[in-house]
């Protein structure tokens, strides 16, 4: 076990890293953050912020020398960086696990090769791969294999011609072509797995997206016990097959009643933010526990919860930049507001979230949606 007051390392300095730093501090640890953004939200509250690139090897040497163990909050940290650091200090999750999750071709191939539920897809390396793709895949979604998130780097394509145009727009980046599925709804499972293979799954959440970005998460999910159980089972199997240590999120589609894995995230997940206020142990404390070899905490929810994302659009009234009316949220007694300390709001940027908790799921949903409307979030 790695015990306080050891120093833990965090690669990436966004809001997920900030919550990790907070959890680690509360447990008695110190944290160093490595992130190239001088305004890093996690770097603001860490004991030390290495404001350098992820491939700055002299800085990585110093970072590894001062940390007892290292983790990440950002799946696009180069796997080579994780692999390099692992020569000197425990790195969890491993570079191999992160490499699968950060490349959609590797991810889809992993699901297929391990018999895990996935939608029909083709790997696209060149234009001929599109020309030779099974016509049954269309209409489809073309997604770049690397660096796509929150709806970025993807295009809906109805036929080969549109797919070829989108591929050219992506400048020939390797892609996956996924059959566009009929969606009933979307769910996700956030879990933690320790070095002994023990797994704690948080309750399955139901997710609603706007423009590819998570808008609302509802817990418990409004679905059957069978879907929840199957989602937790598949997520645990994914973690086992990856040899995963840490907190991870798995997003699912439910299509015509069938559960299908959409994406895997090798880190805490936006849809797991409700755990901060609604669970015995939250996803960030579990990340600290798994990293340090501590027993995992209980993941049970003590309340129903609805989490609502706050995007940078809220800071704008037409062309005018102004602070949202936070008093309207603070007036709701069972609402917990979390702002991330980001330097500048811009449309589509995740600036914070709030979670409404309570005993009655329907009442919690009503209160959360009323607060969402009061602060100025409009349905599109």
N, C-alpha and C positions, 0 to 999 in steps of 0.2 A: 504493500500500500504506500501511496505517496500522501503524506499527511501535512497539515498546516504547520508552519507558515511557508511551505515550499512555494516556488514561483512557477506558474503555469504559462505556457506560450499559446497565443491565439494568432493564427494566420487569417487575415481579413479583419476589417475594422468597422463593419456596418452595424445595423441594429441587432443582429443576431449575436455578434461579438460583444456588443455593449451589454446585452442581457446576461451573457456568459460571465463577463467581468463582474457584474453585480452579484450573480449567484456565487461565484468563487470568493469574492470579498466577504460575503455573509458567512461563508464556511471557513474563513480564516486564511485563505490563500492570497498571494500576490499574483498579478498578471502582467506579462509583457505582451504587447500587441505589435504585429508587423503588418503594415498596410501603407501603400504609397500615397494615400490621401492625407494631406496635412490637416484636414478637418474631420478626420475619422471619428465617428461617434464613440466607438470603443476606445480609441486612443485617448480621447478626452478624459476618461476616468481611470485608465490603467496606470500602474506605477511607472511604466515606461512605454513610449511609442517609437518604434523603429519606422521612420517615414522613408522607406526605401522600396525598390522594386523587389518582386518575389524571386528574382534570379540574381540578387546582389549577394554573391557568395561570401565575401568577407563579413557582411552583416549577418548572414545566416549562421556563420561560424560563431559569432558573438552571441547571437540569439540562442543557439543550441547550448552553448556553454553555460548560460545563465538560467536555463529552464529545466525543470525536472521531468516535464512531459509536454507535448505539443498537440494541439488540435486545430480544427479549421471551422469557419462559419460560412465558407464561400466555396462552392464546388469548382470554380474556375481557377483556383490556385493551381499552378502547374504540378502535375503528378511528380515530375522530376524533382521539384522542390521538396515535396513530402518524402520522396525516396532518399534524397540527400540527407535531410535532417534525421531520418530514421537510422542512419549509420551511427549517430551520436546519442540519441535520446528516444524514448518511446514516443511514437507518433500514432495517434488514434483518431479517426479511422486510418487504415493503411493506404498507401499510395495506390495499391492495386485495386482496392475497393472504390476509391474516389475516381480512378481512371475509367472504370466501367460506367459510373453514374454521370461523368462529365462529357460523355460522347454518346449521342443517340444511336449511332450504329452499334457500338459496343453494348449499349444498354438493351436494345431490341434483340440483339444476337444472344445476350445473356439470358433473357427471358425465354426465348425460343429453345435454346440449348438445354435449359433446366426444366422444361415442361411447365413453365409458369404462364398464366393466362395473359395473352396479348392480342392485339388486333393485327389484321393482315398488313404487311409492309414490304417494301423493297428498298435495298440500299442503292443509293445513286452516287456514282463516282464521275460519271460523264454523261453526255447527252444520249448516247446509245443505250444506257441503262433505262432512261425514260422511254425511249422508243420501243424497247423490248419488254417493258413492264407489263404484267398481267392487266388486261383491260378491265378486269373485275375490280381493280383497286380504285377506279374512278367512279364518282368524284372523290378527291383525296386532299390531303394537306401535305405540302412539301415543307420540311423543316431542316434547317441547317444542323449539322451534326454537333457543332461546337458553339458555345457562347450564346445560345438562345434561351431566353427566360421571359416570363411575364408577357407572352404573346409575341415577343420579338423574334425575328429570324424565321418566320413561317408565313406561308401563303396558301389560301384555299385555291385549289385548281380543279376545274371540272373535266378537263380532258388533257391529252398529251401536249397539245399546242400551248395551253396555258401553263402546263408544268415546265415546258421548255423555256418559255418566257421568264417564269419565276426563277428557274435555275440560272439563267443568264443574269437576272437581277441580283442574285446572290453571288455573282462573279465566279461561278463554277465551284463554290465550296461544296464539299461532300455533304450529302443530305440523306434523309430517309423520306420515303414517300409512303404515307400512311393512309389507308382507306378511311374515308370520313364516315364515322359511325353515327347511328341514330342514338342520341343520348337520352336516357331516362332522367339521370341526375349524376352528380359526382360526389365521391366521398374520399376521405384520406385517413390514413393511420399513421400516427407518430409513435415510435417505439424507442426503447433503449435496450442495448445488448451489451453484456459485460464480457470480460476476457474468458469467463468460464462457460459462456454460451447461454447464460440466463437471460431471459427476455421479459421486459415489462411493456405491455402495450397500453397506451392511453386510449380512452374511449373513441370510437370511430366518429369522425365529424362529417357533416354534410356541407359541401362547398358550393358557393355561387360566384361566378366570375363575371366581370365586365371588361370588355376589350382585352381579354386574355389575362387580366390581373385579378387576383382574389379580392372579392368584395366583402362577402359575409361567410362566416363559418358557424354552423349550428350544431350544438352538442347537448343531448344525444342526437345523432342523425335520425331523420324521420324516415327510417327504413326498417326492414325486418331484422330480427335477431340473427337469422341465417346469414344475411349479407354482412352484418357486422362481424360475426364469428369468422366467416370465410375471409373477409378482408384482413383481419388480424392474423389469421393463419398464413395467408399468402405473404403478408409483410414479414412475419417471423421467418418464413422459409427463405425469403430473399436475403434477409440479414445473415442467416445461417450459411447460405451458399456463398455469400461474399466474404465470410469470416469477419463480419463487421463488428467493430467495437466503438460504441458511442451512441449518439442520438441520430435517428434518421427519419425521414418522412417518405411515405409511399402514397402517390395519388392514383385513384382509380376512376374509371368510367363504369357506370352501370348502363349497359346497352341491351335493350330487349330482355331485361332481367338477368343478363350475364355480367359477371364481374370481370373487368379487364384492366390490367395495369397500364396506366398512362405514363407516369414518370417516377423516378426514384431520386431523392435528394439526400446526399451524404452529409447531413447537418440537421440541426433543428429546423423546423418548418413554420412558415407563416401561419398555416392552419392550426398549428399547435400553440399559438400564443394564448389561447384561452386557458391553457394549463397553469399559467402564472397565477391566475385568480381563482380557478375552479377545481384544482386538483391537490391532493395531499403533497405530492412532489411534482415540480414543474419540469418541462423538458430541458431547461438549462441546468438545473441542479443535477438532473440525470446525466447530462453531458459531463459535468465535473466529476460525478461519481464514477462513471465508466472510465474516464481518462485516468483517474487516480487509483483505480483498482478497489474502490469502496463498494460495499453492497449497494445494489440499486434500491431506490426508495419505492414506496407504494405509489402506483400510478392512478389510483382510483379517483374519480371525480366526486367531490362533496356537494356540487351544485350543478344545475343546468346552466348553460352558458351560450351566449351569442357574441362572437367577435366581429367587429366592423373595422375594415382598413380605412385609414385617413390618408388620402393622396394629396399631392401638392396642388391639385386643382382647387382645393378648398381655400387656398391662400389668395385666390384671384377673384375679383368681382369685375368681370369684363377684363379691361386692360389694367385695372388697379390692383396693386399688391397690398394686402392687409391681413392682419391676424384674425383667424376664425373666432367666433364667439364661444369661447370655452365655457363661459358661465352657464350656457344652456346644457352642456354635458354634466358639469359639476352639480347641477340642480337635481340630477337623477341619483337617488341615494344608493342604489345598488349597481352603479356604473363606475368602472375603473378605467381611468384615462392614462395612456402611456404615450409620451412624445419622445422621439428618438434623438433630439439634439442635432439634427442635420443642419448644415450651414445655410442652405438655400432651398426653398421650395420650388419645384417645377412640376408641371402637369405630368401625371403618371408616376411620380416618385413617391415611394412609401415614406411618409413623414411620421406616422404614429398609428395607433389603433386604440379602440376602446372595447371593453368587454362588459356586458351586463350579465350578472349572475343572479340566481334565485332558485327556489324549490320547484316552481311550476314552469315547465318548459314553454307552454303556450304564452304565459304571462311575460316570461323573459324575452321571447321573440317579439311580442308586441312592443315592449318597452324599448328594445334595441332598435327596432325599425322606426319607432317614433323619434328616438334620439338621432338616428341617422338622418331623418328628414329635417329635424329641427336645426341641425348644424349646417344643412344646405346641400346634402348629397342627394342628387336627383337620379331617378331611374332613367336608363337610356334605351 
